[in-house]
Amino acid sequence: MSLPTVLEKILARKAEEVAECRARISLAEQETLAHHAPPVRGFAASLMGQASRQLPAVIAEIKKASPSKGVIRESFDPAEIARSYEAGGASCLSVLTDVDFFQGADDYLRAARAACSLPVIRKDFMIDPYQVVEARAIGADCILLIVSALDDGQMSELAATAKQVGLDVLVEVHDGVELDRALRVLDTPLVGINNRNLHTFEVSLDTTLELLDRIPSDKLVITESGILDRVAVELMQSRGVHSFLVGEAFMRAASPGDELRRLFFPHA
């Protein structure tokens, strides 16, 4: 299947962005910064520890805007949101760092991580090992690899770089073909299933439910997109899915952490 137009634009711009970053800070300099970054917090371990007890393992997302929705949250203080999420029971954070399409920033990740004790994934479009080293340098504990944006060689190279610098990897798939590729190329325990169709932007929880049985039992399945109410949460839990990545539902709430608690820990 051809790449969705918006993803093509993002990846083309991302290649330019990486070149611009390299011109400002060399790979060798990033490697030095990464070497002196704080110890990683164990992103996969945090999720797997919670999910193994059949408790909701929530990756709470800090996201100001998206290409499809525009600005999602006007009042945007990453440190305050991070503290709210931690108080609400999140296991990990996801912070958007893409500037042009999601109004994200590396500084948002730095601020969010400094404000709490949770592990953080850098949510961006990773296409070059430079970005992986950069992720470690800015304080990320995990990176996202989006299968639809990468060929097998790129996936393998990016995962190898992540391993070298001590980062966990969350691989994201949208369908069975991508899942097969991810399982063949990568050995990460974290498999994210995005319920949003990148071509139509429509969301269907069936995407996760239909792929579940094809994922080995030693992997942790994280369902992404469309988790907006208790019905969706309970449906996933009834099928053995205990790990969730949620952004928009929290970002539109007055208190993101309170909304997290309401959605995932209503009896706490």
C-alpha positions as CSV (number, residue, x, y, z in Angstrom):
1,M,0.0,0.0,0.0
2,S,1.3,3.5,-0.8
3,L,2.2,5.9,1.9
4,P,-0.5,8.2,3.1
5,T,0.0,11.8,1.8
6,V,0.5,13.3,5.2
7,L,3.0,10.7,6.2
8,E,4.9,11.3,3.0
9,K,5.1,15.0,3.8
10,I,6.2,14.4,7.4
11,L,9.0,12.0,6.3
12,A,10.2,14.3,3.6
13,R,10.4,17.2,6.1
14,K,11.9,14.9,8.7
15,A,14.8,14.1,6.4
16,E,15.5,17.9,6.0
17,E,15.2,18.4,9.7
18,V,17.8,15.7,10.5
19,A,20.2,17.3,8.0
20,E,19.6,20.7,9.7
21,C,20.2,19.2,13.1
22,R,23.4,17.4,12.0
23,A,24.7,20.8,10.7
24,R,24.2,22.3,14.1
25,I,25.2,19.5,16.3
26,S,27.4,16.6,15.0
27,L,26.7,13.0,15.6
28,A,29.9,12.8,17.7
29,E,28.6,15.7,19.9
30,Q,25.2,14.0,20.3
31,E,27.0,10.8,21.3
32,T,28.9,12.7,24.0
33,L,25.6,14.3,25.3
34,A,23.9,10.9,25.3
35,H,26.8,9.4,27.2
36,H,26.3,12.0,30.0
37,A,22.5,11.9,30.0
38,P,20.8,10.7,33.2
39,P,20.3,7.0,33.6
40,V,17.4,5.5,31.7
41,R,14.3,4.8,33.8
42,G,13.2,1.5,32.2
43,F,10.2,2.2,30.0
44,A,9.5,-1.5,29.1
45,A,10.0,-2.7,32.6
46,S,7.5,-0.1,34.0
47,L,4.8,-1.2,31.6
48,M,5.4,-4.9,31.9
49,G,5.5,-4.8,35.7
50,Q,2.1,-3.1,35.8
51,A,0.5,-5.2,33.1
52,S,1.8,-8.5,34.6
53,R,-0.4,-7.7,37.6
54,Q,-3.3,-7.1,35.2
55,L,-3.5,-3.5,36.1
56,P,-3.8,-0.7,33.5
57,A,-0.3,0.2,32.2
58,V,-1.0,3.6,30.7
59,I,1.4,5.6,28.5
60,A,0.0,9.1,28.9
61,E,0.7,11.4,26.0
62,I,1.7,15.1,26.0
63,K,0.6,16.4,22.7
64,K,-0.3,20.0,21.8
65,A,-1.6,19.5,18.2
66,S,-1.9,17.1,15.3
67,P,-2.2,17.4,11.5
68,S,-5.8,16.0,11.5
69,K,-7.1,17.9,14.6
70,G,-5.1,21.1,14.8
71,V,-4.4,22.5,18.2
72,I,-5.8,20.0,20.8
73,R,-4.7,21.8,24.0
74,E,-4.3,25.6,24.3
75,S,-3.1,25.7,27.9
76,F,0.0,23.7,27.4
77,D,2.6,23.3,30.2
78,P,4.5,19.9,29.7
79,A,5.9,19.9,33.3
80,E,2.5,20.5,34.8
81,I,0.8,17.9,32.6
82,A,3.6,15.4,33.5
83,R,3.0,15.9,37.2
84,S,-0.8,15.5,36.7
85,Y,-0.3,12.3,34.8
86,E,2.0,10.8,37.5
87,A,-0.5,11.7,40.2
88,G,-3.2,10.1,38.1
89,G,-1.5,6.8,37.9
90,A,0.3,6.8,34.6
91,S,3.1,4.2,34.1
92,C,5.0,6.1,31.4
93,L,4.8,9.3,29.4
94,S,4.8,9.9,25.7
95,V,6.0,13.3,24.5
96,L,5.6,14.6,20.9
97,T,8.8,16.3,19.7
98,D,7.9,16.8,16.1
99,V,7.8,20.6,15.5
100,D,6.2,21.2,12.1
101,F,3.2,18.9,12.2
102,F,2.5,18.3,15.9
103,Q,3.8,21.6,17.5
104,G,6.1,19.5,19.7
105,A,9.6,20.2,20.9
106,D,12.6,18.5,22.5
107,D,12.3,21.0,25.4
108,Y,8.8,19.6,26.1
109,L,10.4,16.2,26.7
110,R,13.1,17.6,28.8
111,A,10.6,19.6,30.9
112,A,8.2,16.7,31.3
113,R,10.9,14.2,32.4
114,A,12.4,16.6,34.9
115,A,9.0,17.2,36.5
116,C,8.3,13.6,37.4
117,S,9.9,10.1,37.9
118,L,8.1,8.4,35.0
119,P,9.9,6.8,32.0
120,V,9.4,8.8,28.7
121,I,9.1,7.8,25.1
122,R,10.1,10.2,22.4
123,K,7.1,10.3,20.1
124,D,8.5,11.3,16.7
125,F,9.1,9.9,13.2
126,M,12.5,8.1,13.5
127,I,14.2,7.6,10.2
128,D,17.9,8.1,11.0
129,P,20.2,6.7,13.8
130,Y,21.2,10.3,14.5
131,Q,17.7,10.8,16.0
132,V,18.0,7.8,18.2
133,V,21.2,9.1,19.8
134,E,19.6,12.6,20.0
135,A,16.6,11.0,21.8
136,R,19.0,9.6,24.5
137,A,20.7,12.9,24.7
138,I,17.5,14.8,25.5
139,G,16.5,12.3,28.1
140,A,14.2,9.8,26.4
141,D,14.0,6.3,27.8
142,C,12.4,4.7,24.7
143,I,11.9,5.5,21.0
144,L,9.0,4.8,18.7
145,L,9.5,2.9,15.4
146,I,6.6,3.3,13.0
147,V,6.6,0.3,10.6
148,S,4.7,2.1,7.9
149,A,7.4,4.8,7.7
150,L,10.4,2.4,7.5
151,D,11.8,-0.3,5.4
152,D,13.2,-3.5,7.1
153,G,16.8,-2.2,6.9
154,Q,16.0,1.1,8.6
155,M,14.0,-0.7,11.3
156,S,16.9,-3.0,12.0
157,E,19.5,-0.2,12.0
158,L,17.4,2.1,14.3
159,A,16.7,-0.7,16.8
160,A,20.4,-1.6,16.9
161,T,21.3,2.0,17.6
162,A,18.7,2.1,20.4
163,K,20.2,-0.9,21.9
164,Q,23.7,0.6,21.8
165,V,22.6,3.7,23.7
166,G,20.4,1.8,26.1
167,L,16.9,2.8,24.9
168,D,13.8,0.6,24.7
169,V,11.9,0.4,21.5
170,L,8.1,0.5,20.9
171,V,7.2,-0.7,17.5
172,E,3.9,0.6,16.0
173,V,1.8,-1.3,13.5
174,H,-1.5,-0.6,11.8
175,D,-2.3,-3.9,10.1
176,G,-1.3,-7.6,9.8
177,V,1.3,-7.0,7.1
178,E,3.1,-4.5,9.3
179,L,2.9,-6.8,12.3
180,D,4.5,-9.6,10.3
181,R,7.4,-7.3,9.4
182,A,7.8,-6.0,12.9
183,L,7.9,-9.5,14.4
184,R,10.3,-10.7,11.7
185,V,12.8,-7.8,12.0
186,L,12.7,-6.7,15.6
187,D,12.9,-8.4,19.0
188,T,11.5,-5.7,21.1
189,P,8.9,-6.8,23.7
190,L,6.7,-3.8,23.1
191,V,4.2,-4.0,20.2
192,G,1.9,-1.0,19.7
193,I,-1.3,-1.5,17.6
194,N,-2.6,1.8,16.3
195,N,-6.3,1.7,15.8
196,R,-6.2,4.7,13.5
197,N,-6.2,4.1,9.7
198,L,-3.4,6.4,8.4
199,H,-5.2,6.7,5.0
200,T,-8.7,7.6,6.2
201,F,-7.9,8.7,9.9
202,E,-10.9,6.5,10.9
203,V,-10.5,4.7,14.2
204,S,-11.6,1.1,14.9
205,L,-10.8,-0.9,18.0
206,D,-11.2,-4.0,15.9
207,T,-7.7,-3.4,14.6
208,T,-6.2,-4.4,18.0
209,L,-8.7,-7.2,18.5
210,E,-8.1,-8.8,15.1
211,L,-4.3,-8.8,15.5
212,L,-4.1,-9.9,19.1
213,D,-4.0,-13.7,18.4
214,R,-1.0,-13.2,16.0
215,I,1.2,-11.7,18.7
216,P,3.5,-14.0,20.7
217,S,2.8,-14.3,24.4
218,D,6.2,-12.9,25.4
219,K,5.2,-9.5,23.8
220,L,3.3,-6.7,25.5
221,V,0.5,-5.4,23.4
222,I,-0.2,-1.7,23.7
223,T,-3.4,-0.5,22.1
224,E,-3.2,3.1,20.7
225,S,-6.0,5.5,19.5
226,G,-9.7,5.4,20.2
227,I,-9.5,4.7,23.9
228,L,-12.0,7.3,24.9
229,D,-14.3,5.8,27.5
230,R,-14.7,3.0,30.1
231,V,-16.4,0.8,27.5
232,A,-13.3,0.7,25.3
233,V,-11.0,0.1,28.3
234,E,-13.1,-2.8,29.6
235,L,-13.4,-4.3,26.2
236,M,-9.6,-4.4,25.9
237,Q,-9.1,-5.7,29.4
238,S,-11.6,-8.5,28.7
239,R,-9.3,-9.6,25.8
240,G,-6.2,-9.5,27.9
241,V,-4.9,-6.1,26.8
242,H,-3.7,-4.1,29.8
243,S,-1.4,-1.5,28.2
244,F,-2.8,1.6,26.6
245,L,-1.4,4.7,24.9
246,V,-3.8,7.6,25.3
247,G,-3.4,11.3,24.3
248,E,-6.3,13.2,23.0
249,A,-8.8,12.1,25.6
250,F,-6.5,13.4,28.3
251,M,-5.4,16.5,26.4
252,R,-8.9,17.8,26.0
253,A,-9.7,17.4,29.7
254,A,-9.3,20.3,32.2
255,S,-7.1,18.0,34.3
256,P,-5.3,15.3,32.3
257,G,-4.4,13.3,35.4
258,D,-8.0,13.4,36.7
259,E,-9.2,12.2,33.4
260,L,-6.6,9.3,33.4
261,R,-7.8,8.3,36.8
262,R,-11.5,8.4,35.8
263,L,-10.9,6.4,32.7
264,F,-8.5,3.7,34.1
265,F,-8.8,3.7,37.9
266,P,-12.4,4.7,38.6
267,H,-12.5,2.8,42.0
268,A,-9.1,4.0,43.3
